[in-house]
Amino acid sequence: MGRLRILHETRYAYERPVDFGPQRLIIRPRDSHALRIVEASLVLYPPGATRWSYDANGNCVCLFQPSERSDSMRVASELVIDRYPAPLVPQRLANTDTLTPIVYSREDRITLEPFIAPVTDDPDGVLLRWLRSLQADRDEPALAFLLRMNQLIHREFDYAVREAEGVQSPVETLQTRSGACRDFAWLMIEGLRRLGYAALFATGYIHCPGAQIRGAGATHAWCEVFLPDLGWLEFDPTNGIAESPDLIRVAATRTPAESLPVSGAIIGDPGESRLHVSVEVRLAEEFAPEMC
């Protein structure tokens, strides 16, 4: 695919000036064999000190401390990236660890354990009953099961843009049969964890070349699952796609709360506050010269 340019701006406006505590920004991907950052710029207001680090999951984090009181805060990131996606290949069926139920080696399981343990509760067994309805033959290849589950959520649940913060519980998503991309990803993740899979909450952007893609124009969320022989694979139940070159990963975390692009504290009474987020992902040559 071509070179992509990503513009991501977050703006907070307050009725009264406030002081700011430390702000945690997760808005920059990490260079890898699948993604290379060609250009990167970050505009911050109010001005302040920044320090870059990696969190426990290896995500790139900017720690930002605004130095002035203000009635607004702006975080504007511009990236130019090249993507080198790997094609999705079938698993070796000779390896019985790739069949359902999934089996990880002892060495892998030690590392993966935190991503296998569910985070949410299912006191009435709503999620468990749904999972049981999905299971087919015991020896179904794990990859085939994941692709089937990914497509099922895409087909049978209604997509809705939710302005409210946070993520629905998997039970709530099942009961309403609707949600945003983060809700569908969380449903798939917590469901798979109950079946013994290691799964992560992935966030970033999605490129929308021509066809109508759910989640375009905003940050996007999907699911990453670890499989023997294949490693971490991307599944986007919102769009029913897997290992797509249009998914641009910024971070992957155990829970949605850890992956917020901008998080931090304000000090003082802001009065009425407003939040505006805009995201644009396009082929680099499609941007007007003044935007480059």
Stockholm file with secondary structure:
# STOCKHOLM 1.0

chainA/1-292         MGRLRILHETRYAYERPVDFGPQRLIIRPRDSHALRIVEASLVLYPPGATRWSYDANGNCVCLFQPSERSDSMRVASELVIDRYPAPLVPQRLANTDTLTPIVYSREDRITLEPFIAPVTDDPDGVLLRWLRSLQADRDEPALAFLLRMNQLIHREFDYAVREAEGVQSPVETLQTRSGACRDFAWLMIEGLRRLGYAALFATGYIHCPGAQIRGAGATHAWCEVFLPDLGWLEFDPTNGIAESPDLIRVAATRTPAESLPVSGAIIGDPGESRLHVSVEVRLAEEFAPEMC
#=GR chainA/1-292 SS CCCEEEEEEEEEEEEEEEEEEEEEECCCCCCCSSEEEEEEEEEEESCEEEEEEECTTCCEEEEEEECSCEEEEEEEEEEEEEECCCCCCCCCTTSGGGBSSCCCCHHHHHHHHHHHSCCSCCTTCHHHHHHHHHCCCTTCBHHHHHHHHHHHHHHHSEECCCCSSSCCCHHHHHHHTEECHHHHHHHHHHHHHHTTCCEEEEEEEECCCSSCCTTTTSCEEEEEEEETTTEEEEEETTTTEESCTTEEEEEEESSGGGGCSEEEEEESCCCSEEEEEEEEEEEGGGSCGGGC
#=GC SS_cons         CCCEEEEEEEEEEEEEEEEEEEEEECCCCCCCSSEEEEEEEEEEESCEEEEEEECTTCCEEEEEEECSCEEEEEEEEEEEEEECCCCCCCCCTTSGGGBSSCCCCHHHHHHHHHHHSCCSCCTTCHHHHHHHHHCCCTTCBHHHHHHHHHHHHHHHSEECCCCSSSCCCHHHHHHHTEECHHHHHHHHHHHHHHTTCCEEEEEEEECCCSSCCTTTTSCEEEEEEEETTTEEEEEETTTTEESCTTEEEEEEESSGGGGCSEEEEEESCCCSEEEEEEEEEEEGGGSCGGGC
//
